[in-house]
Amino acid sequence: MSNEIQIGRFRDTPIIADSSVIVIGLILVLFAYDSAESYPITKGQALATAVVSVLMMFGSIILHEIGHVAVARMWGVRSREIRLHILGGWAQLNSPPPNAISNIAISAAGPAMNIALWFGLTTLGLGSYSNISSDQQLNVLELALYFVTSWNLVIGILNLLPMLPLDGGSVLEGLLSIVFRRADFAEIWAARITIVVFGLVAAASFSAGHIFTLFIIGMFVLPYAWPRAKGKISRRPRMQLISSKLKKAEPLKVVPELEVWS
Protein backbone atom coordinates (compact mmCIF):
# COMPACT_ATOMS: atom_id res chain seq x y z
CA MET A 1 0.00 0.00 0.00
CA SER A 2 1.18 3.52 -0.68
CA ASN A 3 0.76 4.70 2.92
CA GLU A 4 3.21 2.19 4.37
CA ILE A 5 6.76 1.07 3.79
CA GLN A 6 8.82 -1.90 4.88
CA ILE A 7 11.85 -0.60 6.76
CA GLY A 8 13.43 -3.86 7.79
CA ARG A 9 12.96 -7.47 8.79
CA PHE A 10 13.50 -9.56 11.91
CA ARG A 11 14.17 -13.07 10.67
CA ASP A 12 11.01 -13.86 8.66
CA THR A 13 8.94 -11.01 10.13
CA PRO A 14 8.71 -7.78 8.11
CA ILE A 15 8.94 -4.46 9.95
CA ILE A 16 6.50 -1.96 8.47
CA ALA A 17 5.96 1.75 9.17
CA ASP A 18 2.76 3.48 8.13
CA SER A 19 2.43 7.15 7.23
CA SER A 20 1.15 8.15 10.69
CA VAL A 21 4.68 7.63 12.01
CA ILE A 22 5.69 10.85 10.24
CA VAL A 23 3.06 12.80 12.19
CA ILE A 24 4.02 11.48 15.62
CA GLY A 25 7.70 11.73 14.69
CA LEU A 26 7.40 15.46 13.98
CA ILE A 27 5.52 16.02 17.24
CA LEU A 28 8.18 14.15 19.19
CA VAL A 29 10.94 16.12 17.49
CA LEU A 30 9.29 19.34 18.67
CA PHE A 31 9.12 18.07 22.24
CA ALA A 32 12.70 16.80 22.13
CA TYR A 33 13.92 20.08 20.62
CA ASP A 34 12.27 22.02 23.43
CA SER A 35 14.03 19.80 25.98
CA ALA A 36 17.39 19.96 24.20
CA GLU A 37 17.32 23.76 24.13
CA SER A 38 17.62 23.83 27.93
CA TYR A 39 21.16 22.43 27.65
CA PRO A 40 24.31 24.40 26.70
CA ILE A 41 24.20 23.67 22.98
CA THR A 42 23.40 25.67 19.87
CA LYS A 43 19.97 25.68 18.22
CA GLY A 44 21.33 23.60 15.36
CA GLN A 45 22.70 21.03 17.80
CA ALA A 46 19.38 21.02 19.65
CA LEU A 47 17.53 20.24 16.43
CA ALA A 48 20.03 17.52 15.51
CA THR A 49 19.71 16.05 19.01
CA ALA A 50 15.92 16.00 18.69
CA VAL A 51 16.01 14.22 15.32
CA VAL A 52 18.64 11.68 16.40
CA SER A 53 16.92 10.91 19.70
CA VAL A 54 13.52 10.41 18.03
CA LEU A 55 15.05 8.06 15.46
CA MET A 56 16.68 6.15 18.30
CA MET A 57 13.36 6.04 20.12
CA PHE A 58 11.67 4.46 17.11
CA GLY A 59 14.52 1.95 17.16
CA SER A 60 13.67 1.24 20.81
CA ILE A 61 10.02 0.68 19.88
CA ILE A 62 11.09 -1.80 17.20
CA LEU A 63 13.26 -3.63 19.74
CA HIS A 64 10.27 -3.67 22.11
CA GLU A 65 8.19 -5.43 19.45
CA ILE A 66 11.08 -7.74 18.57
CA GLY A 67 11.04 -8.79 22.23
CA HIS A 68 7.43 -9.92 21.79
CA VAL A 69 8.23 -11.70 18.53
CA ALA A 70 11.37 -13.43 19.82
CA VAL A 71 9.65 -14.85 22.91
CA ALA A 72 6.65 -15.88 20.82
CA ARG A 73 9.00 -17.90 18.61
CA MET A 74 10.31 -19.65 21.71
CA TRP A 75 6.76 -20.91 22.28
CA GLY A 76 6.38 -21.97 18.66
CA VAL A 77 4.31 -18.95 17.61
CA ARG A 78 5.29 -17.18 14.39
CA SER A 79 4.69 -13.50 13.67
CA ARG A 80 3.04 -11.92 10.65
CA GLU A 81 4.53 -8.43 10.99
CA ILE A 82 5.86 -5.71 13.24
CA ARG A 83 4.16 -2.40 12.51
CA LEU A 84 4.98 1.15 13.63
CA HIS A 85 2.03 3.54 13.83
CA ILE A 86 0.98 6.78 15.48
CA LEU A 87 0.52 5.21 18.93
CA GLY A 88 3.73 3.18 18.89
CA GLY A 89 3.92 -0.32 17.50
CA TRP A 90 2.37 -3.74 17.46
CA ALA A 91 3.48 -7.28 16.82
CA GLN A 92 0.86 -9.26 14.91
CA LEU A 93 1.19 -12.98 15.52
CA ASN A 94 -0.01 -15.71 13.19
CA SER A 95 -1.60 -17.76 15.96
CA PRO A 96 -2.40 -17.51 19.65
CA PRO A 97 0.06 -18.73 22.31
CA PRO A 98 -0.49 -22.26 23.56
CA ASN A 99 -1.41 -21.34 27.14
CA ALA A 100 -1.78 -18.51 29.65
CA ILE A 101 1.83 -18.73 30.82
CA SER A 102 3.15 -18.22 27.31
CA ASN A 103 0.75 -15.31 26.87
CA ILE A 104 2.14 -13.65 29.99
CA ALA A 105 5.73 -14.26 28.88
CA ILE A 106 5.12 -12.84 25.39
CA SER A 107 3.35 -9.77 26.78
CA ALA A 108 6.09 -9.04 29.34
CA ALA A 109 8.92 -9.46 26.82
CA GLY A 110 8.44 -6.02 25.21
CA PRO A 111 8.75 -3.93 28.39
CA ALA A 112 11.57 -6.20 29.53
CA MET A 113 13.47 -5.27 26.38
CA ASN A 114 13.13 -1.54 27.12
CA ILE A 115 14.24 -1.97 30.72
CA ALA A 116 17.19 -4.07 29.54
CA LEU A 117 18.17 -1.28 27.11
CA TRP A 118 17.95 1.29 29.92
CA PHE A 119 20.06 -0.89 32.22
CA GLY A 120 22.63 -1.65 29.52
CA LEU A 121 23.08 1.96 28.42
CA THR A 122 23.25 3.17 32.03
CA THR A 123 25.75 0.47 33.02
CA LEU A 124 27.98 1.33 30.07
CA GLY A 125 27.72 5.01 30.97
CA LEU A 126 26.40 5.92 27.54
CA GLY A 127 23.15 7.41 28.77
CA SER A 128 24.28 8.56 32.18
CA TYR A 129 23.18 11.91 33.59
CA SER A 130 26.78 12.51 34.72
CA ASN A 131 27.76 12.83 31.06
CA ILE A 132 25.58 15.89 30.60
CA SER A 133 25.30 17.42 34.07
CA SER A 134 28.38 19.60 33.77
CA ASP A 135 28.55 22.93 31.98
CA GLN A 136 30.96 21.61 29.38
CA GLN A 137 29.97 21.71 25.73
CA LEU A 138 27.86 18.68 24.88
CA ASN A 139 27.75 16.80 21.64
CA VAL A 140 24.61 15.63 19.91
CA LEU A 141 25.16 11.90 20.51
CA GLU A 142 25.71 12.27 24.26
CA LEU A 143 22.50 14.19 24.78
CA ALA A 144 20.49 11.98 22.42
CA LEU A 145 21.68 8.86 24.26
CA TYR A 146 20.65 10.44 27.56
CA PHE A 147 17.17 11.17 26.22
CA VAL A 148 16.75 7.69 24.75
CA THR A 149 18.00 5.99 27.92
CA SER A 150 15.44 7.88 29.98
CA TRP A 151 12.68 7.20 27.45
CA ASN A 152 13.37 3.45 27.51
CA LEU A 153 12.89 3.38 31.27
CA VAL A 154 9.63 5.33 30.95
CA ILE A 155 8.35 3.12 28.11
CA GLY A 156 9.22 -0.03 30.04
CA ILE A 157 7.51 1.07 33.25
CA LEU A 158 4.49 2.57 31.49
CA ASN A 159 3.87 -0.62 29.52
CA LEU A 160 4.00 -2.70 32.70
CA LEU A 161 1.16 -0.76 34.31
CA PRO A 162 -1.82 -3.12 34.79
CA MET A 163 -4.00 -1.33 32.25
CA LEU A 164 -5.48 -2.76 29.08
CA PRO A 165 -4.49 -2.61 26.29
CA LEU A 166 -0.93 -2.07 27.58
CA ASP A 167 1.36 -5.07 27.97
CA GLY A 168 0.94 -4.94 31.74
CA GLY A 169 -2.81 -5.23 31.22
CA SER A 170 -2.24 -8.33 29.10
CA VAL A 171 -0.07 -9.80 31.85
CA LEU A 172 -2.83 -9.04 34.37
CA GLU A 173 -5.45 -10.62 32.11
CA GLY A 174 -3.31 -13.71 31.75
CA LEU A 175 -2.91 -14.03 35.52
CA LEU A 176 -6.63 -13.56 36.05
CA SER A 177 -7.38 -16.21 33.44
CA ILE A 178 -5.35 -18.66 35.51
CA VAL A 179 -7.31 -17.69 38.62
CA PHE A 180 -10.79 -17.68 37.04
CA ARG A 181 -10.17 -20.41 34.48
CA ARG A 182 -12.44 -18.29 32.28
CA ALA A 183 -10.91 -15.93 29.74
CA ASP A 184 -14.09 -13.84 29.47
CA PHE A 185 -14.16 -13.18 33.22
CA ALA A 186 -10.46 -12.38 33.11
CA GLU A 187 -11.01 -9.76 30.44
CA ILE A 188 -13.89 -8.08 32.27
CA TRP A 189 -12.05 -7.89 35.59
CA ALA A 190 -8.82 -6.79 33.94
CA ALA A 191 -10.79 -3.95 32.31
CA ARG A 192 -12.30 -2.97 35.67
CA ILE A 193 -8.88 -2.91 37.28
CA THR A 194 -7.70 -0.84 34.32
CA ILE A 195 -10.30 1.83 35.09
CA VAL A 196 -9.19 1.99 38.75
CA VAL A 197 -5.50 2.19 37.87
CA PHE A 198 -6.20 4.83 35.23
CA GLY A 199 -7.98 6.91 37.88
CA LEU A 200 -4.86 6.78 40.05
CA VAL A 201 -2.61 7.64 37.09
CA ALA A 202 -4.95 10.47 36.09
CA ALA A 203 -4.85 11.97 39.59
CA ALA A 204 -1.05 11.79 39.67
CA SER A 205 -0.68 13.22 36.16
CA PHE A 206 -3.13 16.05 36.81
CA SER A 207 -1.46 17.05 40.07
CA ALA A 208 1.93 17.06 38.33
CA GLY A 209 0.61 19.17 35.46
CA HIS A 210 1.13 16.45 32.82
CA ILE A 211 -2.20 17.09 31.09
CA PHE A 212 -0.98 16.10 27.62
CA THR A 213 0.36 12.79 28.92
CA LEU A 214 -2.95 12.16 30.67
CA PHE A 215 -4.85 12.87 27.44
CA ILE A 216 -2.72 10.44 25.41
CA ILE A 217 -3.05 7.64 27.97
CA GLY A 218 -6.78 8.21 28.30
CA MET A 219 -7.30 8.20 24.53
CA PHE A 220 -5.44 4.89 24.34
CA VAL A 221 -6.90 3.15 27.41
CA LEU A 222 -10.48 4.27 28.00
CA PRO A 223 -12.08 3.41 24.61
CA TYR A 224 -10.71 -0.10 24.98
CA ALA A 225 -11.34 -0.76 28.67
CA TRP A 226 -14.62 1.06 29.38
CA PRO A 227 -17.06 -1.12 27.38
CA ARG A 228 -15.32 -4.28 28.62
CA ALA A 229 -15.42 -3.12 32.23
CA LYS A 230 -19.20 -2.75 31.93
CA GLY A 231 -19.48 -6.19 30.37
CA LYS A 232 -20.66 -4.74 27.05
CA ILE A 233 -18.58 -7.14 25.02
CA SER A 234 -19.11 -10.47 23.43
CA ARG A 235 -19.03 -13.14 26.10
CA ARG A 236 -17.13 -15.45 23.79
CA PRO A 237 -14.03 -16.47 25.77
CA ARG A 238 -10.88 -14.73 24.66
CA MET A 239 -7.50 -13.76 25.99
CA GLN A 240 -5.59 -10.68 24.91
CA LEU A 241 -2.40 -11.69 23.18
CA ILE A 242 -0.18 -8.61 22.82
CA SER A 243 -2.15 -5.64 24.15
CA SER A 244 -4.57 -4.42 21.45
CA LYS A 245 -1.93 -4.74 18.80
CA LEU A 246 -3.33 -7.85 17.15
CA LYS A 247 -6.07 -7.92 14.59
CA LYS A 248 -9.15 -10.12 14.93
CA ALA A 249 -8.81 -13.80 14.27
CA GLU A 250 -10.97 -16.86 14.65
CA PRO A 251 -10.89 -18.46 18.11
CA LEU A 252 -8.53 -21.37 18.65
CA LYS A 253 -9.42 -23.86 21.37
CA VAL A 254 -6.33 -24.68 23.41
CA VAL A 255 -7.63 -26.41 26.55
CA PRO A 256 -11.19 -27.29 27.58
CA GLU A 257 -11.42 -24.35 29.99
CA LEU A 258 -9.93 -21.70 27.78
CA GLU A 259 -10.08 -20.31 24.26
CA VAL A 260 -7.49 -17.85 23.11
CA TRP A 261 -8.20 -14.92 20.84
CA SER A 262 -5.76 -12.75 18.96
Buried (B, 14 or more C-beta within 10 A) or exposed (E): EEEBEEBEEBEEBBBBBBEBBEEBBEEBBEEBBEBBBEBEBEEEBBBBBBBBBBBBBBEBBBBBBBBBBBBBBEBEBEBBBBBBBEBBBBBBBEBBBBBBEBBBBBBBBBBBBBBBBBBEBBEEEBBBEEBBEEEEEBBBBBBBBBBBBBBBBEBBBBBBBBBBBBBBBBBBBBBBBBEBBBBBBBBBBBBBBBBEBBEEBBEEBEEEEBEEBBEEBBEBBBEBBBEBBEEEBEEEBBBBBBBBBBEEBEBEEBEEEBBBBB
